[in-house]
Amino acid sequence: MTTNIAKFKNGENANSSLLHFLFSTIRPDTSNSMGDADNKKTLHQEAGKLISLLDPRISEKESAGSCLSATVALLKYAHKMIARAEETIKLQESRISHLEALAITDELSGLKNRRGFFEAFTKEIDRCERGLSKGGLLILIDLDNFKTINDRHGHLAGDACLRLMARMLGSETRIMDTAARLGGDEFVLLLSDTGKEQAAGRAQQLAWQLNQLSLVWNGEEIPVRASLGLRTYGAGDTANKIFNAADISLYANKRQRKQQTSSCGSPVLQS
């Protein structure tokens, strides 16, 4: 037992020491080390040392002289270890949740990234299939003059432009909607559980807001313009199918805008 005490101090063979102690104090009739009174006294003294290590508030004398005190000390120690394990698990779960959030978040804009968007869109399509959503509208957004802003004003101005767009899109989202930056100067807005008439109205509102958007940089006001690609979706659709259709609509709108050299017009809503 003395050897086990020394090992316990060094963090070794703790389970063996605890088991030996339990059988020696709570079930003395089953212990091989209980041949006579002297052995019993010695064993309880060593057990007291072990218990005092587990809980310094209990003296060796108190522990050695009372099986009840020893049992209480062990229960307190076990409870403490369980509490520590629970804290460790909660901490690990929090870290995992944080890493999962980072994995679907665009660092620059604070919106969801491409992965986060497609996860949300796939879940929304599934909700449509189960009759939990009536469908909605996918809006792809591509900045028209982003390269010019970068070339004339620098990449810091370009980053500020992207954050400005992200704030505007964030202000347009409800709890059920999803705004994301796909990469570069491409954004997407997913309007969930939205009827076609309501979707058309929100698309018109977004186009109007883009007409008013501008970035003030070093005292200069820089207009920010974008092309939109729209596509409604519902049960029977797939995320890739709707995304590709909206992408075609986006570049058709971009070509039209280059020919007209006008500000963001009213894109055609496709279903």
C-alpha positions, -999 to 999 in steps of 0.1 A, spaced: 0 0 0 29 24 8 42 18 -27 8 26 -41 6 58 -21 39 70 -36 27 61 -71 -5 79 -65 14 111 -56 31 108 -89 -1 102 -108 6 65 -113 -16 35 -106 -43 56 -90 -71 32 -99 -53 3 -83 -47 23 -51 -83 33 -49 -96 -2 -54 -72 -16 -28 -84 10 -4 -121 3 -10 -118 -34 -5 -97 -30 26 -120 -5 44 -155 -12 32 -151 -50 27 -123 -59 52 -134 -96 53 -125 -100 16 -90 -85 18 -59 -107 19 -40 -80 39 -64 -82 69 -48 -113 86 -45 -97 120 -52 -65 140 -17 -50 133 -21 -55 96 -56 -39 97 -42 -9 116 -14 -4 92 -36 -7 62 -61 18 76 -32 42 83 -20 39 47 -56 43 35 -58 74 55 -28 88 36 -45 80 3 -77 97 14 -59 128 27 -43 131 -8 -77 130 -24 -92 155 0 -66 176 21 -95 188 43 -97 153 58 -67 143 80 -49 109 78 -61 101 113 -97 108 105 -96 89 73 -78 59 88 -102 57 118 -135 59 99 -147 39 69 -175 64 65 -152 93 63 -131 75 37 -162 67 17 -174 103 18 -140 115 7 -140 91 -22 -175 102 -33 -165 138 -31 -134 131 -51 -154 112 -77 -180 140 -79 -151 165 -84 -137 144 -112 -171 141 -129 -176 179 -127 -142 184 -142 -150 159 -170 -183 177 -177 -165 211 -179 -139 196 -203 -167 182 -225 -185 215 -226 -153 233 -235 -146 209 -263 -182 212 -276 -178 250 -275 -146 248 -295 -161 224 -320 -191 247 -325 -167 277 -330 -147 258 -356 -178 247 -374 -190 283 -375 -156 295 -389 -158 268 -416 -190 283 -431 -182 320 -425 -165 344 -449 -138 362 -428 -139 395 -447 -176 401 -450 -189 382 -420 -215 365 -441 -217 328 -448 -192 315 -474 -199 293 -504 -200 262 -483 -223 277 -458 -247 290 -485 -250 256 -502 -256 239 -469 -284 264 -462 -298 261 -497 -298 223 -497 -317 223 -464 -342 249 -478 -349 227 -509 -355 197 -485 -380 218 -466 -398 225 -498 -400 187 -506 -415 181 -471 -440 209 -475 -424 230 -448 -416 259 -472 -436 273 -502 -404 280 -521 -386 313 -525 -362 333 -546 -324 331 -552 -306 363 -561 -271 362 -574 -252 396 -572 -220 405 -591 -204 439 -587 -199 457 -620 -171 481 -611 -151 462 -585 -119 459 -606 -120 496 -613 -123 504 -576 -93 482 -568 -72 496 -596 -80 533 -588 -83 533 -551 -64 502 -539 -74 469 -524 -83 484 -490 -110 504 -508 -121 472 -525 -123 454 -492 -144 483 -478 -167 480 -508 -172 443 -502 -180 450 -465 -204 477 -475 -223 453 -498 -223 427 -470 -239 452 -446 -266 461 -471 -274 425 -478 -274 417 -441 -300 444 -435 -322 427 -461 -323 393 -445 -349 379 -422 -341 351 -398 -351 325 -423 -331 341 -452 -294 335 -460 -269 361 -473 -235 349 -484 -203 359 -502 -194 333 -528 -160 346 -534 -144 377 -550 -171 402 -557 -199 377 -560 -227 375 -534 -260 357 -530 -292 363 -512 -316 334 -505 -352 345 -497 -368 315 -481 -405 307 -479 -414 336 -502 -443 336 -527 -436 348 -563 -453 381 -559 -435 389 -527 -402 378 -543 -407 401 -572 -413 430 -549 -382 423 -528 -361 419 -560 -372 454 -571 -364 468 -537 -329 453 -538 -323 467 -573 -334 502 -561 -311 500 -531 -281 490 -552 -287 522 -573 -283 543 -541 -252 525 -528 -219 543 -527 -186 541 -508 -170 572 -494 -132 567 -495 -106 594 -487 -133 620 -491 -144 607 -525 -178 592 -531 -175 560 -552 -207 545 -567 -211 508 -562 -232 490 -589 -241 454 -594 -259 430 -618 -285 406 -605 -296 371 -615 -329 359 -602 -345 325 -601 -375 312 -580 -374 277 -566 -398 252 -551 -404 215 -546 -388 193 -573 -359 216 -578 -322 210 -568 -298 236 -555 -274 232 -584 -302 235 -610 -315 267 -595 -280 282 -589 -270 275 -626 -303 291 -638 -297 322 -617 -261 324 -629 -273 324 -666 -298 352 -656 -270 371 -639 -247 372 -670 -276 380 -693 -284 410 -671 -247 420 -670 -245 420 -708 -276 441 -710 -263 466 -685 -231 470 -704 -250 478 -736 -272 503 -718 -244 517 -696 -271 525 -670 -273 520 -633 -287 487 -619 -320 482 -637 -349 459 -629 -339 423 -636 -364 398 -650 -377 373 -624 -375 338 -638 -393 307 -625 
